Amino acid sequence: MTKQSETRERVRDLIDTLDVGDAIPSERQLSQDLGVSRLTIRAALDDLAREGYLVRRRGSGTYVQQPKIS
């Protein structure tokens, strides 16, 4: 398992504990908490945003999004 995929799964676990619309911690805070680089965090968050788990708002933060129905 790559560091990025492991980080992605750890962030998914965090998302599961939050409600829709809640902000997740900043990239800097996640980087410190998970012990990985900000680039790794950013790549994992980008993947989760593409999959519909998160919505990123420039200058505001990253938020849990309503899951899409398949």
PyMOL Python script that loads the backbone (N, CA, C, O; Angstrom):
from pymol import cmd

cmd.read_pdbstr("""\
ATOM      1  N   MET A   1       0.854  -1.177   0.000  1.00  0.00           N
ATOM      2  CA  MET A   1       0.000   0.000   0.000  1.00  0.00           C
ATOM      3  C   MET A   1       0.903   1.244   0.000  1.00  0.00           C
ATOM      4  O   MET A   1       1.826   1.356   0.807  1.00  0.00           O
ATOM      5  N   THR A   2       0.621   2.160  -0.908  1.00  0.00           N
ATOM      6  CA  THR A   2       1.437   3.368  -0.990  1.00  0.00           C
ATOM      7  C   THR A   2       1.073   4.334   0.127  1.00  0.00           C
ATOM      8  O   THR A   2       0.010   4.235   0.741  1.00  0.00           O
ATOM      9  N   LYS A   3       1.975   5.264   0.372  1.00  0.00           N
ATOM     10  CA  LYS A   3       1.751   6.248   1.422  1.00  0.00           C
ATOM     11  C   LYS A   3       0.513   7.091   1.108  1.00  0.00           C
ATOM     12  O   LYS A   3      -0.254   7.440   2.006  1.00  0.00           O
ATOM     13  N   GLN A   4       0.327   7.415  -0.177  1.00  0.00           N
ATOM     14  CA  GLN A   4      -0.839   8.212  -0.575  1.00  0.00           C
ATOM     15  C   GLN A   4      -2.135   7.452  -0.362  1.00  0.00           C
ATOM     16  O   GLN A   4      -3.104   8.020   0.140  1.00  0.00           O
ATOM     17  N   SER A   5      -2.173   6.184  -0.731  1.00  0.00           N
ATOM     18  CA  SER A   5      -3.409   5.417  -0.548  1.00  0.00           C
ATOM     19  C   SER A   5      -3.695   5.173   0.928  1.00  0.00           C
ATOM     20  O   SER A   5      -4.855   5.158   1.339  1.00  0.00           O
ATOM     21  N   GLU A   6      -2.653   4.981   1.723  1.00  0.00           N
ATOM     22  CA  GLU A   6      -2.843   4.826   3.167  1.00  0.00           C
ATOM     23  C   GLU A   6      -3.384   6.125   3.776  1.00  0.00           C
ATOM     24  O   GLU A   6      -4.283   6.103   4.617  1.00  0.00           O
ATOM     25  N   THR A   7      -2.822   7.249   3.339  1.00  0.00           N
ATOM     26  CA  THR A   7      -3.282   8.553   3.816  1.00  0.00           C
ATOM     27  C   THR A   7      -4.733   8.786   3.401  1.00  0.00           C
ATOM     28  O   THR A   7      -5.540   9.288   4.183  1.00  0.00           O
ATOM     29  N   ARG A   8      -5.052   8.416   2.166  1.00  0.00           N
ATOM     30  CA  ARG A   8      -6.425   8.559   1.662  1.00  0.00           C
ATOM     31  C   ARG A   8      -7.407   7.799   2.543  1.00  0.00           C
ATOM     32  O   ARG A   8      -8.472   8.318   2.880  1.00  0.00           O
ATOM     33  N   GLU A   9      -7.057   6.575   2.917  1.00  0.00           N
ATOM     34  CA  GLU A   9      -7.936   5.770   3.765  1.00  0.00           C
ATOM     35  C   GLU A   9      -8.072   6.368   5.163  1.00  0.00           C
ATOM     36  O   GLU A   9      -9.153   6.326   5.751  1.00  0.00           O
ATOM     37  N   ARG A  10      -7.002   6.917   5.693  1.00  0.00           N
ATOM     38  CA  ARG A  10      -7.072   7.548   7.019  1.00  0.00           C
ATOM     39  C   ARG A  10      -7.950   8.790   6.991  1.00  0.00           C
ATOM     40  O   ARG A  10      -8.675   9.063   7.947  1.00  0.00           O
ATOM     41  N   VAL A  11      -7.886   9.543   5.897  1.00  0.00           N
ATOM     42  CA  VAL A  11      -8.753  10.721   5.765  1.00  0.00           C
ATOM     43  C   VAL A  11     -10.198  10.269   5.578  1.00  0.00           C
ATOM     44  O   VAL A  11     -11.108  10.904   6.110  1.00  0.00           O
ATOM     45  N   ARG A  12     -10.429   9.192   4.840  1.00  0.00           N
ATOM     46  CA  ARG A  12     -11.797   8.649   4.702  1.00  0.00           C
ATOM     47  C   ARG A  12     -12.367   8.273   6.059  1.00  0.00           C
ATOM     48  O   ARG A  12     -13.542   8.522   6.325  1.00  0.00           O
ATOM     49  N   ASP A  13     -11.559   7.682   6.915  1.00  0.00           N
ATOM     50  CA  ASP A  13     -12.007   7.345   8.273  1.00  0.00           C
ATOM     51  C   ASP A  13     -12.392   8.608   9.027  1.00  0.00           C
ATOM     52  O   ASP A  13     -13.386   8.619   9.754  1.00  0.00           O
ATOM     53  N   LEU A  14     -11.612   9.671   8.861  1.00  0.00           N
ATOM     54  CA  LEU A  14     -11.926  10.953   9.489  1.00  0.00           C
ATOM     55  C   LEU A  14     -13.249  11.497   8.959  1.00  0.00           C
ATOM     56  O   LEU A  14     -14.072  11.990   9.731  1.00  0.00           O
ATOM     57  N   ILE A  15     -13.457  11.412   7.653  1.00  0.00           N
ATOM     58  CA  ILE A  15     -14.685  11.907   7.027  1.00  0.00           C
ATOM     59  C   ILE A  15     -15.901  11.185   7.597  1.00  0.00           C
ATOM     60  O   ILE A  15     -16.950  11.794   7.807  1.00  0.00           O
ATOM     61  N   ASP A  16     -15.754   9.887   7.847  1.00  0.00           N
ATOM     62  CA  ASP A  16     -16.871   9.093   8.375  1.00  0.00           C
ATOM     63  C   ASP A  16     -17.316   9.568   9.759  1.00  0.00           C
ATOM     64  O   ASP A  16     -18.453   9.318  10.161  1.00  0.00           O
ATOM     65  N   THR A  17     -16.435  10.247  10.486  1.00  0.00           N
ATOM     66  CA  THR A  17     -16.794  10.727  11.823  1.00  0.00           C
ATOM     67  C   THR A  17     -17.427  12.121  11.788  1.00  0.00           C
ATOM     68  O   THR A  17     -17.913  12.610  12.807  1.00  0.00           O
ATOM     69  N   LEU A  18     -17.420  12.757  10.613  1.00  0.00           N
ATOM     70  CA  LEU A  18     -17.937  14.125  10.490  1.00  0.00           C
ATOM     71  C   LEU A  18     -19.287  14.128   9.796  1.00  0.00           C
ATOM     72  O   LEU A  18     -19.667  13.153   9.148  1.00  0.00           O
ATOM     73  N   ASP A  19     -20.007  15.230   9.936  1.00  0.00           N
ATOM     74  CA  ASP A  19     -21.286  15.405   9.256  1.00  0.00           C
ATOM     75  C   ASP A  19     -21.081  16.134   7.941  1.00  0.00           C
ATOM     76  O   ASP A  19     -20.060  16.788   7.730  1.00  0.00           O
ATOM     77  N   VAL A  20     -22.065  16.012   7.057  1.00  0.00           N
ATOM     78  CA  VAL A  20     -22.036  16.735   5.787  1.00  0.00           C
ATOM     79  C   VAL A  20     -21.950  18.230   6.062  1.00  0.00           C
ATOM     80  O   VAL A  20     -22.701  18.765   6.877  1.00  0.00           O
ATOM     81  N   GLY A  21     -21.029  18.899   5.376  1.00  0.00           N
ATOM     82  CA  GLY A  21     -20.850  20.333   5.552  1.00  0.00           C
ATOM     83  C   GLY A  21     -19.785  20.705   6.561  1.00  0.00           C
ATOM     84  O   GLY A  21     -19.376  21.865   6.624  1.00  0.00           O
ATOM     85  N   ASP A  22     -19.320  19.738   7.360  1.00  0.00           N
ATOM     86  CA  ASP A  22     -18.254  20.017   8.328  1.00  0.00           C
ATOM     87  C   ASP A  22     -16.931  20.207   7.602  1.00  0.00           C
ATOM     88  O   ASP A  22     -16.657  19.542   6.603  1.00  0.00           O
ATOM     89  N   ALA A  23     -16.118  21.117   8.111  1.00  0.00           N
ATOM     90  CA  ALA A  23     -14.782  21.336   7.569  1.00  0.00           C
ATOM     91  C   ALA A  23     -13.833  20.289   8.120  1.00  0.00           C
ATOM     92  O   ALA A  23     -13.930  19.905   9.286  1.00  0.00           O
ATOM     93  N   ILE A  24     -12.912  19.826   7.280  1.00  0.00           N
ATOM     94  CA  ILE A  24     -11.861  18.947   7.767  1.00  0.00           C
ATOM     95  C   ILE A  24     -10.669  19.831   8.144  1.00  0.00           C
ATOM     96  O   ILE A  24     -10.601  20.985   7.721  1.00  0.00           O
ATOM     97  N   PRO A  25      -9.737  19.307   8.929  1.00  0.00           N
ATOM     98  CA  PRO A  25      -8.566  20.118   9.294  1.00  0.00           C
ATOM     99  C   PRO A  25      -7.777  20.551   8.058  1.00  0.00           C
ATOM    100  O   PRO A  25      -7.904  19.957   6.987  1.00  0.00           O
ATOM    101  N   SER A  26      -6.972  21.584   8.220  1.00  0.00           N
ATOM    102  CA  SER A  26      -6.162  22.097   7.118  1.00  0.00           C
ATOM    103  C   SER A  26      -5.130  21.063   6.675  1.00  0.00           C
ATOM    104  O   SER A  26      -4.827  20.116   7.400  1.00  0.00           O
ATOM    105  N   GLU A  27      -4.596  21.264   5.466  1.00  0.00           N
ATOM    106  CA  GLU A  27      -3.544  20.377   4.967  1.00  0.00           C
ATOM    107  C   GLU A  27      -2.365  20.353   5.937  1.00  0.00           C
ATOM    108  O   GLU A  27      -1.795  19.296   6.209  1.00  0.00           O
ATOM    109  N   ARG A  28      -2.011  21.507   6.444  1.00  0.00           N
ATOM    110  CA  ARG A  28      -0.881  21.592   7.376  1.00  0.00           C
ATOM    111  C   ARG A  28      -1.157  20.774   8.632  1.00  0.00           C
ATOM    112  O   ARG A  28      -0.283  20.044   9.101  1.00  0.00           O
ATOM    113  N   GLN A  29      -2.365  20.890   9.181  1.00  0.00           N
ATOM    114  CA  GLN A  29      -2.712  20.149  10.398  1.00  0.00           C
ATOM    115  C   GLN A  29      -2.761  18.649  10.125  1.00  0.00           C
ATOM    116  O   GLN A  29      -2.252  17.860  10.921  1.00  0.00           O
ATOM    117  N   LEU A  30      -3.368  18.246   9.006  1.00  0.00           N
ATOM    118  CA  LEU A  30      -3.420  16.825   8.653  1.00  0.00           C
ATOM    119  C   LEU A  30      -2.019  16.268   8.458  1.00  0.00           C
ATOM    120  O   LEU A  30      -1.730  15.142   8.862  1.00  0.00           O
ATOM    121  N   SER A  31      -1.151  17.059   7.838  1.00  0.00           N
ATOM    122  CA  SER A  31       0.230  16.646   7.618  1.00  0.00           C
ATOM    123  C   SER A  31       0.921  16.343   8.944  1.00  0.00           C
ATOM    124  O   SER A  31       1.613  15.333   9.071  1.00  0.00           O
ATOM    125  N   GLN A  32       0.733  17.212   9.923  1.00  0.00           N
ATOM    126  CA  GLN A  32       1.333  16.989  11.244  1.00  0.00           C
ATOM    127  C   GLN A  32       0.691  15.797  11.947  1.00  0.00           C
ATOM    128  O   GLN A  32       1.389  14.967  12.531  1.00  0.00           O
ATOM    129  N   ASP A  33      -0.633  15.712  11.892  1.00  0.00           N
ATOM    130  CA  ASP A  33      -1.344  14.634  12.591  1.00  0.00           C
ATOM    131  C   ASP A  33      -1.019  13.254  12.024  1.00  0.00           C
ATOM    132  O   ASP A  33      -0.879  12.288  12.774  1.00  0.00           O
ATOM    133  N   LEU A  34      -0.898  13.162  10.693  1.00  0.00           N
ATOM    134  CA  LEU A  34      -0.696  11.865  10.047  1.00  0.00           C
ATOM    135  C   LEU A  34       0.775  11.555   9.775  1.00  0.00           C
ATOM    136  O   LEU A  34       1.118  10.431   9.407  1.00  0.00           O
ATOM    137  N   GLY A  35       1.637  12.547   9.955  1.00  0.00           N
ATOM    138  CA  GLY A  35       3.066  12.318   9.771  1.00  0.00           C
ATOM    139  C   GLY A  35       3.496  12.121   8.328  1.00  0.00           C
ATOM    140  O   GLY A  35       4.427  11.364   8.052  1.00  0.00           O
ATOM    141  N   VAL A  36       2.822  12.799   7.407  1.00  0.00           N
ATOM    142  CA  VAL A  36       3.190  12.728   5.985  1.00  0.00           C
ATOM    143  C   VAL A  36       3.336  14.148   5.441  1.00  0.00           C
ATOM    144  O   VAL A  36       2.945  15.114   6.096  1.00  0.00           O
ATOM    145  N   SER A  37       3.895  14.265   4.250  1.00  0.00           N
ATOM    146  CA  SER A  37       4.099  15.586   3.664  1.00  0.00           C
ATOM    147  C   SER A  37       2.783  16.203   3.202  1.00  0.00           C
ATOM    148  O   SER A  37       1.790  15.505   2.996  1.00  0.00           O
ATOM    149  N   ARG A  38       2.798  17.521   3.043  1.00  0.00           N
ATOM    150  CA  ARG A  38       1.597  18.216   2.555  1.00  0.00           C
ATOM    151  C   ARG A  38       1.259  17.794   1.137  1.00  0.00           C
ATOM    152  O   ARG A  38       0.087  17.762   0.763  1.00  0.00           O
ATOM    153  N   LEU A  39       2.276  17.467   0.339  1.00  0.00           N
ATOM    154  CA  LEU A  39       2.011  17.006  -1.030  1.00  0.00           C
ATOM    155  C   LEU A  39       1.229  15.701  -1.023  1.00  0.00           C
ATOM    156  O   LEU A  39       0.332  15.507  -1.843  1.00  0.00           O
ATOM    157  N   THR A  40       1.567  14.805  -0.100  1.00  0.00           N
ATOM    158  CA  THR A  40       0.840  13.540   0.024  1.00  0.00           C
ATOM    159  C   THR A  40      -0.595  13.805   0.464  1.00  0.00           C
ATOM    160  O   THR A  40      -1.530  13.202  -0.062  1.00  0.00           O
ATOM    161  N   ILE A  41      -0.771  14.705   1.427  1.00  0.00           N
ATOM    162  CA  ILE A  41      -2.115  15.071   1.884  1.00  0.00           C
ATOM    163  C   ILE A  41      -2.917  15.668   0.731  1.00  0.00           C
ATOM    164  O   ILE A  41      -4.065  15.288   0.504  1.00  0.00           O
ATOM    165  N   ARG A  42      -2.311  16.598   0.010  1.00  0.00           N
ATOM    166  CA  ARG A  42      -2.995  17.269  -1.092  1.00  0.00           C
ATOM    167  C   ARG A  42      -3.451  16.276  -2.156  1.00  0.00           C
ATOM    168  O   ARG A  42      -4.571  16.376  -2.656  1.00  0.00           O
ATOM    169  N   ALA A  43      -2.590  15.316  -2.507  1.00  0.00           N
ATOM    170  CA  ALA A  43      -2.943  14.303  -3.503  1.00  0.00           C
ATOM    171  C   ALA A  43      -4.106  13.442  -3.010  1.00  0.00           C
ATOM    172  O   ALA A  43      -5.017  13.133  -3.778  1.00  0.00           O
ATOM    173  N   ALA A  44      -4.079  13.057  -1.741  1.00  0.00           N
ATOM    174  CA  ALA A  44      -5.163  12.243  -1.178  1.00  0.00           C
ATOM    175  C   ALA A  44      -6.475  13.029  -1.163  1.00  0.00           C
ATOM    176  O   ALA A  44      -7.528  12.484  -1.493  1.00  0.00           O
ATOM    177  N   LEU A  45      -6.417  14.310  -0.782  1.00  0.00           N
ATOM    178  CA  LEU A  45      -7.628  15.137  -0.757  1.00  0.00           C
ATOM    179  C   LEU A  45      -8.168  15.359  -2.166  1.00  0.00           C
ATOM    180  O   LEU A  45      -9.382  15.367  -2.371  1.00  0.00           O
ATOM    181  N   ASP A  46      -7.276  15.537  -3.135  1.00  0.00           N
ATOM    182  CA  ASP A  46      -7.711  15.688  -4.529  1.00  0.00           C
ATOM    183  C   ASP A  46      -8.460  14.440  -4.999  1.00  0.00           C
ATOM    184  O   ASP A  46      -9.499  14.544  -5.652  1.00  0.00           O
ATOM    185  N   ASP A  47      -7.930  13.262  -4.666  1.00  0.00           N
ATOM    186  CA  ASP A  47      -8.599  12.005  -5.028  1.00  0.00           C
ATOM    187  C   ASP A  47      -9.995  11.938  -4.406  1.00  0.00           C
ATOM    188  O   ASP A  47     -10.965  11.595  -5.081  1.00  0.00           O
ATOM    189  N   LEU A  48     -10.088  12.266  -3.125  1.00  0.00           N
ATOM    190  CA  LEU A  48     -11.373  12.194  -2.432  1.00  0.00           C
ATOM    191  C   LEU A  48     -12.355  13.244  -2.971  1.00  0.00           C
ATOM    192  O   LEU A  48     -13.561  13.002  -3.008  1.00  0.00           O
ATOM    193  N   ALA A  49     -11.850  14.387  -3.379  1.00  0.00           N
ATOM    194  CA  ALA A  49     -12.724  15.407  -3.972  1.00  0.00           C
ATOM    195  C   ALA A  49     -13.245  14.930  -5.325  1.00  0.00           C
ATOM    196  O   ALA A  49     -14.418  15.131  -5.638  1.00  0.00           O
ATOM    197  N   ARG A  50     -12.387  14.301  -6.132  1.00  0.00           N
ATOM    198  CA  ARG A  50     -12.822  13.771  -7.430  1.00  0.00           C
ATOM    199  C   ARG A  50     -13.880  12.682  -7.256  1.00  0.00           C
ATOM    200  O   ARG A  50     -14.782  12.550  -8.084  1.00  0.00           O
ATOM    201  N   GLU A  51     -13.769  11.910  -6.188  1.00  0.00           N
ATOM    202  CA  GLU A  51     -14.716  10.826  -5.926  1.00  0.00           C
ATOM    203  C   GLU A  51     -16.002  11.323  -5.271  1.00  0.00           C
ATOM    204  O   GLU A  51     -16.942  10.547  -5.097  1.00  0.00           O
ATOM    205  N   GLY A  52     -16.060  12.610  -4.902  1.00  0.00           N
ATOM    206  CA  GLY A  52     -17.285  13.177  -4.373  1.00  0.00           C
ATOM    207  C   GLY A  52     -17.415  13.166  -2.860  1.00  0.00           C
ATOM    208  O   GLY A  52     -18.476  13.498  -2.333  1.00  0.00           O
ATOM    209  N   TYR A  53     -16.353  12.789  -2.147  1.00  0.00           N
ATOM    210  CA  TYR A  53     -16.415  12.776  -0.686  1.00  0.00           C
ATOM    211  C   TYR A  53     -16.191  14.157  -0.080  1.00  0.00           C
ATOM    212  O   TYR A  53     -16.691  14.458   1.004  1.00  0.00           O
ATOM    213  N   LEU A  54     -15.433  14.994  -0.792  1.00  0.00           N
ATOM    214  CA  LEU A  54     -15.081  16.319  -0.292  1.00  0.00           C
ATOM    215  C   LEU A  54     -15.359  17.372  -1.351  1.00  0.00           C
ATOM    216  O   LEU A  54     -15.394  17.083  -2.548  1.00  0.00           O
ATOM    217  N   VAL A  55     -15.553  18.587  -0.888  1.00  0.00           N
ATOM    218  CA  VAL A  55     -15.621  19.735  -1.790  1.00  0.00           C
ATOM    219  C   VAL A  55     -14.602  20.741  -1.271  1.00  0.00           C
ATOM    220  O   VAL A  55     -14.561  21.053  -0.081  1.00  0.00           O
ATOM    221  N   ARG A  56     -13.778  21.243  -2.196  1.00  0.00           N
ATOM    222  CA  ARG A  56     -12.724  22.192  -1.821  1.00  0.00           C
ATOM    223  C   ARG A  56     -13.143  23.579  -2.262  1.00  0.00           C
ATOM    224  O   ARG A  56     -13.517  23.791  -3.415  1.00  0.00           O
ATOM    225  N   ARG A  57     -13.078  24.522  -1.332  1.00  0.00           N
ATOM    226  CA  ARG A  57     -13.439  25.907  -1.628  1.00  0.00           C
ATOM    227  C   ARG A  57     -12.203  26.774  -1.440  1.00  0.00           C
ATOM    228  O   ARG A  57     -11.671  26.897  -0.336  1.00  0.00           O
ATOM    229  N   ARG A  58     -11.766  27.360  -2.519  1.00  0.00           N
ATOM    230  CA  ARG A  58     -10.546  28.179  -2.476  1.00  0.00           C
ATOM    231  C   ARG A  58     -10.685  29.292  -1.443  1.00  0.00           C
ATOM    232  O   ARG A  58     -11.664  30.038  -1.445  1.00  0.00           O
ATOM    233  N   GLY A  59      -9.699  29.395  -0.567  1.00  0.00           N
ATOM    234  CA  GLY A  59      -9.682  30.430   0.448  1.00  0.00           C
ATOM    235  C   GLY A  59     -10.567  30.156   1.651  1.00  0.00           C
ATOM    236  O   GLY A  59     -10.568  30.926   2.612  1.00  0.00           O
ATOM    237  N   SER A  60     -11.321  29.065   1.606  1.00  0.00           N
ATOM    238  CA  SER A  60     -12.251  28.760   2.694  1.00  0.00           C
ATOM    239  C   SER A  60     -11.901  27.456   3.402  1.00  0.00           C
ATOM    240  O   SER A  60     -11.919  27.394   4.632  1.00  0.00           O
ATOM    241  N   GLY A  61     -11.584  26.416   2.637  1.00  0.00           N
ATOM    242  CA  GLY A  61     -11.243  25.140   3.242  1.00  0.00           C
ATOM    243  C   GLY A  61     -11.811  23.967   2.473  1.00  0.00           C
ATOM    244  O   GLY A  61     -12.299  24.116   1.353  1.00  0.00           O
ATOM    245  N   THR A  62     -11.744  22.821   3.075  1.00  0.00           N
ATOM    246  CA  THR A  62     -12.233  21.574   2.487  1.00  0.00           C
ATOM    247  C   THR A  62     -13.342  21.040   3.383  1.00  0.00           C
ATOM    248  O   THR A  62     -13.190  20.971   4.602  1.00  0.00           O
ATOM    249  N   TYR A  63     -14.455  20.665   2.766  1.00  0.00           N
ATOM    250  CA  TYR A  63     -15.654  20.286   3.504  1.00  0.00           C
ATOM    251  C   TYR A  63     -16.163  18.917   3.067  1.00  0.00           C
ATOM    252  O   TYR A  63     -15.982  18.500   1.923  1.00  0.00           O
ATOM    253  N   VAL A  64     -16.806  18.231   4.010  1.00  0.00           N
ATOM    254  CA  VAL A  64     -17.447  16.950   3.709  1.00  0.00           C
ATOM    255  C   VAL A  64     -18.659  17.230   2.840  1.00  0.00           C
ATOM    256  O   VAL A  64     -19.463  18.116   3.132  1.00  0.00           O
ATOM    257  N   GLN A  65     -18.775  16.458   1.765  1.00  0.00           N
ATOM    258  CA  GLN A  65     -19.866  16.640   0.809  1.00  0.00           C
ATOM    259  C   GLN A  65     -20.874  15.508   0.944  1.00  0.00           C
ATOM    260  O   GLN A  65     -20.529  14.399   1.352  1.00  0.00           O
ATOM    261  N   GLN A  66     -22.109  15.796   0.600  1.00  0.00           N
ATOM    262  CA  GLN A  66     -23.167  14.789   0.582  1.00  0.00           C
ATOM    263  C   GLN A  66     -22.773  13.688  -0.399  1.00  0.00           C
ATOM    264  O   GLN A  66     -22.479  13.983  -1.558  1.00  0.00           O
ATOM    265  N   PRO A  67     -22.760  12.433   0.033  1.00  0.00           N
ATOM    266  CA  PRO A  67     -22.372  11.351  -0.889  1.00  0.00           C
ATOM    267  C   PRO A  67     -23.312  11.276  -2.090  1.00  0.00           C
ATOM    268  O   PRO A  67     -24.523  11.457  -1.972  1.00  0.00           O
ATOM    269  N   LYS A  68     -22.719  11.006  -3.235  1.00  0.00           N
ATOM    270  CA  LYS A  68     -23.514  10.869  -4.457  1.00  0.00           C
ATOM    271  C   LYS A  68     -24.133   9.480  -4.499  1.00  0.00           C
ATOM    272  O   LYS A  68     -23.512   8.501  -4.086  1.00  0.00           O
ATOM    273  N   ILE A  69     -25.350   9.402  -4.998  1.00  0.00           N
ATOM    274  CA  ILE A  69     -26.035   8.125  -5.106  1.00  0.00           C
ATOM    275  C   ILE A  69     -25.690   7.528  -6.467  1.00  0.00           C
ATOM    276  O   ILE A  69     -25.840   8.183  -7.498  1.00  0.00           O
ATOM    277  N   SER A  70     -25.228   6.279  -6.458  1.00  0.00           N
ATOM    278  CA  SER A  70     -24.830   5.613  -7.726  1.00  0.00           C
ATOM    279  C   SER A  70     -26.046   5.184  -8.501  1.00  0.00           C
ATOM    280  O   SER A  70     -25.918   4.612  -9.584  1.00  0.00           O
TER     281      SER A  70
END
""", "prot")
cmd.dss("prot")
cmd.show_as("cartoon", "prot")
cmd.util.cbc("prot")
cmd.orient("prot")
